[in-house]
Amino acid sequence: MAHYQQQGDIPPKRHTQHRRPAEGGEGAKGELYYEELMGEEGFSSDSSLLYHRNIPSTIAGAREWEVGDLSTTPNHPLVPRHLKLHDLFTAEEVATTDVVTGRRLVLGNGDVRISYAVAGATSPWYRNGIGDECVYVERGAARVETVFGAFDVAEGDYLVIPRATTHRWIPVTDGEEPLRAYCIEANSHIAPPKRYLSKYGQFLEHAPYCERDLRPPVGTLLAEDVGADPAEETEVFIKHRGNGPGGIVGTVHTLPFHPLDVVGWDGCLYPYAFNLRDFEPITGRVHQPPPVHQVFEGWNFVICNFVPRKVDYHPLAVPVPYYHSNVDSDEIMFYVDGDYEARKGSGIGRGSISVHPGGHAHGPQPGASEASLGVEYFDETAVMVDTFRPLELGEGGRAVDDGKYAWSWSGGRGSGPESGGGDFSIG
Ligand SMILES: [Fe+2]
């Protein structure tokens, strides 16, 4: 992140003595806080300094954590797919599902994994040692407690959580909708596109959002602020590199204290929230190219969003997209809200994912282009992840593949081995 933040109690000069308030008589010194430099790219990129009450390397126990089924299956034979995420969790399962241990892998490759959770339970304390996470809140709300401070997130929020940030998810359970979390886990960092930024990192005027739209954590958050004992022994679930599926395994560390022990921090590395409704759509007389929808990027993938917007206003404009071959990418669209003019008749609806793989052109369903003529406004909300390496189907994706989307451009006439009208699911 480009812009510097400072919260809580920090010393005026970095790497100098910083002490707890003194107890006792004149001349007494408080105990030193423990300074931690949390830095990216070998301390050659963004970093923050955190001041802990406890030695941050302390552990009192370690055991293996089974991170769940992270196996993947190639999209072979190659077909576009429709995955129905709202079928992944029953109403009964929500109460005991948490965002961290309950997320189910939908799609993944060596750069990024997309998982989904409908959660009513508080997650354990957690940090992802593999890469940054960008969690999109499709519905519902949650409080997210991190060592940098807390967030209240709700529908439409992205929460970008840097690699190795200790945090937990506490769903709001008395709302109309349960917390629905669309979890994008990178093996790298996730950041605003470089082309939106000045050479020193300020958002430029053409960017569809800027610093004012980003919500950093406000204030510090200590154990006693959440009603916990600072000396409370606590487990932290860590996802990290190893020899499991996708090169991922898990470990649980036991700390002999509560992880919320940071009295102050400053720097440019911290979690932040951004709401999709604060993304200002870029529109034009004719169809604008897909990169105008980009919101974030990671190594070998981008995150885009489609928001309600005025559509193309040339007198002869065709508002829905042209057919396109994104020859270097798989395109994964998560449909959150609205009408989806281009997908009419395909079965796509709220909670759907479309998988449009590289090597195969895609575009509107039959009749959608003609039907869109004269339309002035699209009421649609969607989050898209485009990956340069092919995505494979995870356990969750295989479970909710509708098996017939591939035939939606041919009037349902499928020719796969299982088709007979068209089920081609590998789930
Ligand atoms: Fe596309």
Residues whose N, C-alpha, C, O or C-beta is under 5 A from the ligand:
A	BS01	LIG	E331
